Amino acid sequence: MESNRASRVLILTLVAWLALTGAAQAQLDNRAFFNRLPLGPSYERQVRLEVQGLLYNKDNEYFNKIDPGLTYFGAQLAPRLVYFPAANLRLEAGIFLQKDYGTQRLRQVRPLFTLKYAQGPHRLLFGNIEGNLQHGYIEPMYDFERVLYDRLEEGVQYQYLTDNTFLDAWVNWRRQQYRFSNYQEEVAGGLSVERRLLGDSTGWLLKLPFQFTATHVGGQLDTIDKPLQTLFNVATGLRMRKALASRFVQAAHFDGYVTYFHDYSFTYALPYKRGTGLYLNVGLDTRLSNLQLAYWQGSGYISPIGGRLYQSVSVSVADPGYTEKQRQLLILRAIKDYRLPGNLILTTRFEPLYDLNNGLFDFSFALYLNFNQSFLLGTIKGN
């Protein structure tokens, strides 16, 4: 018992000391996976073919009872036809294809439709929104792996984007219900806000984030006797980053978050009604790799769209009812993006982790190849 306490004190001391040496990102740098939909006068009346793709291989060598190991191996492809009726209006239609290797059939074949309108700092999207990792949530709030098994979000989104403010409010209508359905409707939504408090010529950057998600399962048209469920998750904290003049180390960063979970359902089906979490990250951006050390301490924390490792309830097939109210994890991340010709980005990630409460060592390794290409097909002349 005393040795466990001593190890925890040592780890927390290390995290605190690293926090004082520099600043960090609130979440991982996932820009290689982004697909922001451009607008502007240079696109007016253009017709374009845009192709987005992802090749992925992620191996989770996990042997814990909360999140068992698995492997993602496959490809995604999303070709789209895009028309710009005006400088601030974008219409697109296409198809999303996903193939998991080791199977003969496509996992997903889904249509894509998006309308995007911009006016000054305001953006409004209907249809397939700029979702998933582009919301900018931390992993306890939004699982990175959803980009591999649940990438598309359909609904409505409002963004307010300036040099000092990022605001993203969204609704993802996950499952539509009809009369006499034998399933419940599913809705998710949230708000992600980040305000820059400091950014100067000395290289210091200070930001204040706030993140919120809500998920709802219910409806009044189905034929099954299941209670509705409404879950809220909140996170806030502080992000700091310091650019460095060193040739080997470009930046140091720290971010710290507190998270809160609340089950607002009328009937409680989960083992915990409320939960909290502490999420601390410190890191260095170097020429060889971006390094990050993360510490997570959770108590009864549940997030239906958050990372599975951080939760107090199991998703294991072998241990479906297993719970672990107190969770403590130490995660080391080594991440590198390699920019290749043709708008290709190869990403490597190695993430060993240590479960402090159970004395377990797990790790994951991943390779991703993202590509985005845009081809001008023609320009429609005006009247």
Buried (B, 14 or more C-beta within 10 A) or exposed (E): EEEEEEEBEEBBEBBEEBBEEBBBBBBBBBEBBEBEBBBEEEBBBBBBBBBBBBBBBBBBEBEBBBBBEEBBBBBBBBBBBBBBEEBBBBBBBBEBBBBBEEEEEEEBEBEBEBEBBBEEEEBEBBBBBBBBBBBBBBBBBBBBBBBBBBBBBBBBBBBBBEEEEBBBBBBBBBEEBEEEBEBBBBBBBBBBBBBBEEBEEEBEBBBBBBBBBBBBBBBEEBEEEEEBBBBBBBBBBBBBBBBBEEEEBBBBBBBBBEBBBBBEBEEEEBBBEEBEBBBBBBBBBBEEBBBBBBBBBBBBBBBBBBBBBBBBBBEBEEEEEBBBEEBBBBBBBBBBBEEEEEEBBBBBBBBBBBBBEEEBEBBBBBBBBBBBEBEEEEEEEEE
